[in-house]
């Protein structure tokens, strides 16, 4: 298999995926904008060839890079970045070069939140009341039906950027003042609950071969907009209602040979409500949380699924794995040395976060695991304890 990995250098987990692809037997070819000498040793070892382009947003440059690879290595079997930012470019390349995977005729179904809702209904899961609009009149019509508060977010886009909770007319006016010109957005009813995920792998035949679930302790929208720290926990066992909804959604979207990262709301009254689907690995350190919770190598499982259509499962969860971040602007009661001294028995990883991700994921973070969920809650509380 000739596998072209687009942007293998960013985010940093790209090196892990490329390494496992090579070990699974693929010829891994990279396209990126970073100088070759700046690539990590692991990534250099994994790549059979690296083609640097000056502007990764320039489709023609990527097209020419693909032509070079085909001339040098023969037919390209897969083209992936595992990064939501490049969905359109990936689909275009796959369409133009007749490569297996999601193409231009389908990409908007898994990119636009307004289209996701139709698939959620098809899946038979609870959905959020929603309206797509770009004007104040449409927003007001929706609010008259649902009342305040509401949530607004870009129709197309990942993460919590430009996502706001609006509780009154003054906040609505402020949103339209700061809204980027021409941005189409969706307005949704506000759900009082927390995000839970359904993450995993679906093979070439559309069969789910691995799944895990993480629960956040706070609203990601609040973390980003209020510049707060955050925490979440990957669980060794999944609530059956989360698995049922997740499986239905994977089937409704007809996903094959992919990671999936499905976000759901768990309401205070116990309902599971579909939020959005992403055809990529869960972000930041969540892949490592899966590894720690299940004692597996999810990077290798994905690579073997892609190259060989085979995985080593089924896998049973063994640990709870918690993530707790800190923000530089917040004064914490316990310093870094205190945290290490108090919780060294649980800490699996700790380091600074890449600045581009820090608004959501924090400036520094700790990842911990234990068979005792209360011990992890206590550790997170210790890390997040404030001075005064």
N, C-alpha and C positions, 0 to 999 in steps of 0.2 A: 504494500500500500504506500503510495506517495501522498503525504499529508502536508499541506501548506498551512502553517500556523501564522496567522496575521497578528501582529503586535505581541510576539512571544515574550518581550522584555517587560511589558506592563499590562496588568499589574504583575507583581513578583511571582505569583503562583503559576504564571505561564511557564517558568522554568521547570516546575514539577510536572506539569502536564506533558511538556515536550520530552522530558527525561523518561517518563513512563511509556510514551508512544514509541520511543526508540527501543526500549527494553522489550516492548511487545512485538517488535519486528518491523515497525514502520520506518520508512525513509522520511525524516522530518525536515522540511524546508521552511525557512522563516522569512517574513517580510516585516520590516520595521523602520522607524526613523532614527533609532539610536545608533551611534557609531559601534562597529563590531567590537572594538577594544573595550567598550563599556559594559558588554554583556557579561553575566556571571559565568564562572567556569563551568558550572553544571549545564547552563544553557548552551554554551559553545560546544560542549561535548555531545549534546543531544542533536544539534543541527548538522545535517549533511551539507547545507549551504545556507547562507544568509544574504538576502538582497536588501540593501538599504535604499529607501526612497526619502526624498526631502520633505514631502507633505503627504501624510497618510490619508488626508481628506481628498486627495486628488485621485479620482477613479482611474484616469488614463495611466498614471504611473503604476498603479497596482496591476492594471491590465497588462502593461508591458512586462512587469515582473513575472506575471503568470506565463506569458509567452516565452520568456527566457527559461523558466523552469521546465516547461513542456519540451522545449528544444533540447535541454540538457538531460532531463530525467524521464521523459515520456509522459503518458497520461497522468493527470492529477486526479486522485480519487476522492479527496476531501479538502475542503477549505473552511477553516474555522478560526475564530478568535476567542470564543467563550466569553464574549464581552458585549453587552447589550448596545453599546454605542455604535457598533459596526454592523448592526442587523441589516440595514439597507445595502451597504457595500457588499457584505457577504452574499446576500440574495442575488445581487446583480452579477457578481463573479460566477456564482453557481449557475445562474441562468445562461450567461454568455458562453461558459465553457462546458455546459452540460454535466455538471458535477452533482452527485447525490446530495440531497439535503433540501432545506427550505429555500424556495425560490421567490421571485418577485410577485408571483400571482398569489402568494399566501402570507407574505411577511407582515402585511398590515394587520392581519388577524391576531398576531401575537405581539404587535407593537402598540396599537392604539387601544387605550382603555375603553373607549366607547364601543369597540367591536368585541372586546373580551366578554362584555356583559351578555351578548347574544349566545356565546358558547357556554357561559355559566348557566343560563336558562336551559339550554339544550342538555346540559349535564344533570339538571334537576337539583341544583344546590341553591341555597338562599343567596339572593343578590341584593346589592345596595341600590336604593332608588337613586337615579342618576340622570343628568341631562348634559348633552354636549352643546356648548355655545361659545361665543366670543364677545357677546354684547351684554350690556347691563339689563336690557329688557328681558332677555331670555333667563338671566339669573333671577330677576325678580319674579318671573312667572313660576320658576321652580320653588323659590322660597315661599311664595304664597301657598303652595301645596304642602310643603314639608315643615315650614317654620324654621327659625334659627335654633341651634347652630347648624351650619353646613360646612363642608370641606371643598376647597377648590384645588385643582391640580392640573398640570398640562396633560392634554389628551395623549401625547406621545412623550415618553421620557421615563428614566429610571430614577429610583431613589426618592428623596423628599424635597428636591429642589423646586422652588416656586409652589410649594404645597402649604395651604393655610387653612386654619379653622376660623370661620367668620361667624361672629355671635350677634352682630347688630348692623344697622344701616351704616354707621360711621366706619366700621371695619370693612364693609363692602366697598364704600367709597375709596378707602385707602388702597384696597386691592386693585381697583381699576386705575388708580394713580400710578402704582408701581408695576403693574402687569406689563411684561415685554410686548411691544407693538406686534400685532399680527398673531399673537399666540392663541391658538384654539385650546380651550380648556374644558374639563368636565367638572360639573358641580354635583356633589353627592350628599346624601343625608349623613349626619354625624352619627357614628356608631360608638356607643359607650362600651368599650372593650379593649382587649390587647391583641396584638398580632401574633398568630402562631403560623408556622410554616409546614409545608409538606415538600421535602427535598429528596431528590433521588435520581435514579437512572432508569431509562426505558430503552429496551434493545431494538434491533432492526425490525422485529416482528410486532412492536408495540406493547411488549410485555414489561411490566415494572419488575426490575430485578434487584432493586434496593430502594429503601425509603427510610427517612428519619424525620424527626420533627423538633423544632426549636420554638421556645416561647419567650417573647420579649417582656421585660418588666416595666416598660414605660412606652409612651407614644414616640415613634421615630420622628414624627412631625414636630413634636415638642422638643426633642433632643436637638434637632437641626435649628429650628426657629428661635429657641430660647437658649441655645448654646449650652446644653446640659450634658452631664456624663450619662452613660447608659450601661445596661447589662442585659444579658439573655442567657438562657440555659438550653442546651441540647439534651434531650431526654432519652434514656435507654429504651423506653417503651412508649408507643404512640397511642394517644386516646383513640378509641375505635371510630368516633365521629369525625375526627380529623382525617384518618385514613380513608374512610368511606367517601368523604367529600373530595379528597385529593385524587383518589383513583378515578372517580367520575369525571373530574376535570381533565386529567391526562387523556382519558378516552375521548372526551368531547373535542379536544384539540388535535386528536390523531397524531400525537407526538411519537417519533421513532428515533432511535439511536441518539439520544440526547440526555444531558442533564436537564432537570426541571427544578424550578424554585417557585413554589406556589404560596402566595400569602393569603391568609384567611383571618377574619376577625373571630375571636372567641368572646362573645358578649357576656355581660354580668349575669344574664339569666340562662347561660349555657348554650346559646345558639351558635352555630358555625356559619359564618357569612363569607362568601367569596369576595376577595379584594382584587388581586391581579395574579397573572401567570407570567413567569419569565423562563425562557428556554436557555438557561445558563446555570452554572454552579451557584450555590448561595454565596454571597459576597464576603469580603474581608476574611476573617479567620474561621468562618463557619465550616469550611471544608475540613480544617484541622480539628474543629470541635467534633465533627462526625468521626474522624479517625480516632480521637481520644475516647469517645463514648463507645465505639464498637470494636476497638482494637483492630482496625483494618487500615488499608491504604486506598482511600477512595480515588486517588489519582490513578493508581494502577488498575483499579476496577473499571474506571471509565475507559482507559486506554485499551484494555483487553476486550471490553465490550465493542469498541469501535473497530479494532483491528481484527479480532477473532470472533466477534459476536458471542463472547463467553465471559462469565464472571465466576467468582469463587464462592458465591453465597449458597444458601441463605446465611445471613449474619445476625447474631443476637446481641443486643445492646447490653453493656456491662456497667457503665458508669453514667452519672450526670456530669456534664461539662459546662461550666459557667464562664462567661466573658464579662469582665468589669473594666470599664475605661475610666480615665481621668482627663480633665481639661486643665490646661496650664493656667487659666485665669481663675480657677477655683482654689481656695485655701483649704487643704485637707488636714485633718487632725493627726494622721499617722503618715510619716514619710516613707519613702521607698524601702529603706532598710528595715523599718518596722514591719512593713507588709511581708517582706521576705522572711523575717525572723518568725512572725506569727503564723504564716501559712505555707511555709516551704514544703510541707508534706503533701500539699494539694496542687501547688503551682507547677504547671507543665511548660509554660511559656510566658515570657514577658518581654516587651520591647516597645520602642516608639512606633507610632503609626505614620505612614506616608502622609505628608501635609495635605495632598489633594483629597484624602479621605477623612481628615481629622474632624471636620465639622460634625459628621455623623458618628464616627467611630472613636473619637477622642484623640488626644495627643500621645497618650501612653496607655497600654492595656495589659491586663493579666488574664491568663487563661488557666483555669483550674478544673480538676476532676475529682470526684469522690463517689462512693456508693451511697453516701448519706446526703440527701438534698438539703437538709437543714444546715449541715456543716458548710455547704457552699453559700447558702443564704447569709449565714453569719460572716463568712469571709467577704462577700460582696459588701455587706453593711460596714464592715471594718474598713475596707478600701475606700468607700464613699463617705465615711464619717467626716463631718466638717468641723473646722475650728470654731470655737465659741458656742 
